[in-house]
Amino acid sequence: MTDDVELIKLKAREAESGGAEFPVRGAVAAFLFKVMPVDGHTHPKELARLVRILCDDFSIEMEEAETLIIQAKKQGNSLVSLTALAEVLKKNVDKKELLILISHMWEMVFADGLLHETEVLYVERVAILLDVPQEEVARAMNH
């Protein structure tokens, strides 16, 4: 489900924002990482998909993707933590890029070949925090 447009066009934004690269990348990695164990299991296919998404969308090497994943693992799961991550993204990326993130979350959900209600609820919760309309969330799921 690779989109023509990269998830985050950081090169241009770094110059304008004074280097918001890591917070944005970290927030994206955290949301994608957190969807994996929502169903009670983390499948190796999910982790492989996460690494691929991060490497492809951010044009980074596997080692840097692994660093982002380690940082994502350290993030809390509280609503306050998720809200803070959402605020970083809403301030630094546009709506289209947020929708790409939701699409990637669905990729993560389906990576193990199973769909659990808890995963659907998690993606919907994140979409609400990111102000992504429900219709767009459903469309991204079927994309």
C-alpha positions as a printed NumPy array, in Angstrom:
array([[  0.   ,   0.   ,   0.   ],
       [  2.848,   2.355,  -0.775],
       [  1.487,   5.759,  -1.696],
       [  3.042,   7.981,  -4.367],
       [  3.537,  10.602,  -1.715],
       [  5.846,   9.769,   1.183],
       [  4.19 ,   9.736,   4.578],
       [  6.138,  12.756,   5.709],
       [  8.064,  15.124,   3.434],
       [ 10.602,  15.926,   6.084],
       [ 13.31 ,  17.506,   3.972],
       [ 11.345,  20.693,   3.338],
       [  9.793,  20.755,   6.778],
       [ 13.116,  20.386,   8.613],
       [ 14.349,  23.662,   7.194],
       [ 11.151,  25.447,   8.216],
       [ 10.587,  23.839,  11.607],
       [ 14.141,  23.752,  12.865],
       [ 14.449,  19.964,  12.831],
       [ 11.108,  18.464,  13.833],
       [ 12.252,  15.251,  12.165],
       [ 12.677,  13.022,  15.186],
       [  9.481,  14.014,  17.005],
       [  7.434,  13.417,  13.84 ],
       [  9.192,  10.182,  12.967],
       [  8.974,   9.089,  16.582],
       [  5.242,   9.792,  16.73 ],
       [  4.595,   7.892,  13.494],
       [  6.701,   4.959,  14.705],
       [  4.909,   4.968,  18.06 ],
       [  1.419,   4.825,  16.557],
       [  2.446,   2.049,  14.176],
       [  4.286,   0.143,  16.903],
       [  1.406,   0.387,  19.366],
       [ -1.091,  -1.214,  16.991],
       [  0.898,  -4.492,  16.92 ],
       [  0.184,  -5.85 ,  20.426],
       [ -3.4  ,  -4.574,  20.607],
       [ -4.719,  -8.032,  19.687],
       [ -2.619,  -9.649,  22.426],
       [  0.167, -10.828,  20.106],
       [  2.984,  -9.29 ,  18.126],
       [  3.516, -11.336,  14.986],
       [  6.932, -11.272,  13.254],
       [  5.17 , -10.2  ,  10.033],
       [  3.884,  -7.105,  11.828],
       [  7.361,  -6.122,  12.961],
       [  8.768,  -6.706,   9.471],
       [  5.992,  -4.558,   7.998],
       [  6.723,  -1.791,  10.507],
       [ 10.407,  -1.743,   9.569],
       [  9.538,  -1.66 ,   5.856],
       [  7.062,   1.203,   6.282],
       [  9.53 ,   3.287,   8.293],
       [ 12.414,   2.628,   5.886],
       [ 10.301,   3.358,   2.81 ],
       [  8.424,   6.413,   4.05 ],
       [ 11.368,   8.101,   5.739],
       [ 14.085,   6.892,   3.332],
       [ 16.119,   5.56 ,   6.248],
       [ 18.254,   2.497,   6.847],
       [ 17.105,  -0.45 ,   8.944],
       [ 19.285,   0.602,  11.905],
       [ 17.553,   3.971,  12.124],
       [ 14.149,   2.291,  11.843],
       [ 15.127,  -0.016,  14.7  ],
       [ 16.12 ,   3.009,  16.802],
       [ 12.698,   4.558,  16.162],
       [ 11.04 ,   1.28 ,  17.163],
       [ 13.037,   1.13 ,  20.41 ],
       [ 11.939,   4.687,  21.215],
       [  8.334,   3.84 ,  20.311],
       [  8.434,   0.88 ,  22.681],
       [  9.376,   3.245,  25.519],
       [  6.343,   5.499,  24.939],
       [  3.476,   5.113,  27.373],
       [  0.072,   3.808,  26.392],
       [ -1.983,   6.336,  28.305],
       [ -4.467,   8.607,  26.582],
       [ -2.244,  11.534,  27.581],
       [  0.703,   9.936,  25.759],
       [ -1.365,   9.208,  22.646],
       [ -2.785,  12.727,  22.69 ],
       [  0.707,  14.231,  22.906],
       [  1.862,  12.115,  19.949],
       [ -1.21 ,  13.169,  17.971],
       [ -0.501,  16.835,  18.676],
       [  3.049,  16.482,  17.317],
       [  1.659,  15.085,  14.076],
       [ -1.224,  17.54 ,  13.732],
       [  1.219,  20.45 ,  14.067],
       [  3.785,  19.096,  11.615],
       [  2.011,  17.143,   8.871],
       [ -0.962,  17.783,   6.627],
       [ -4.28 ,  15.92 ,   6.533],
       [ -3.275,  13.791,   3.553],
       [ -0.205,  12.555,   5.429],
       [ -2.323,  11.763,   8.494],
       [ -4.568,   9.675,   6.274],
       [ -1.508,   7.832,   4.952],
       [ -0.585,   7.057,   8.568],
       [ -4.068,   5.61 ,   9.148],
       [ -3.677,   3.559,   5.971],
       [ -0.361,   2.233,   7.263],
       [ -2.013,   1.378,  10.574],
       [ -4.486,  -0.792,   8.652],
       [ -1.509,  -2.401,   6.909],
       [ -0.117,  -3.251,  10.333],
       [ -3.487,  -4.627,  11.483],
       [ -3.739,  -6.958,   8.487],
       [ -0.044,  -7.96 ,   8.446],
       [ -0.697, -11.073,  10.547],
       [ -3.699, -12.051,   8.42 ],
       [ -6.191, -11.567,  11.254],
       [ -8.518,  -8.728,  12.179],
       [ -9.47 ,  -8.227,  15.816],
       [-12.083,  -5.829,  17.124],
       [ -9.542,  -4.324,  19.513],
       [ -7.339,  -3.375,  16.548],
       [-10.242,  -1.689,  14.779],
       [-11.07 ,   0.251,  17.937],
       [ -7.455,   1.317,  18.363],
       [ -7.167,   2.626,  14.795],
       [-10.483,   4.462,  15.19 ],
       [ -9.284,   5.965,  18.492],
       [ -6.072,   7.221,  16.894],
       [ -8.048,   8.626,  13.959],
       [-10.217,  10.594,  16.386],
       [ -7.098,  11.998,  18.077],
       [ -5.757,  12.998,  14.647],
       [ -9.095,  14.514,  13.546],
       [ -9.366,  12.095,  10.612],
       [-13.055,  11.663,   9.65 ],
       [-14.571,   8.202,  10.134],
       [-15.438,   7.944,   6.432],
       [-11.762,   8.414,   5.574],
       [-10.762,   5.782,   8.139],
       [-13.144,   3.273,   6.546],
       [-11.903,   4.174,   3.063],
       [ -8.283,   3.709,   4.167],
       [ -9.168,   0.288,   5.584],
       [-10.488,  -0.857,   2.224],
       [ -7.694,   0.763,   0.187]])
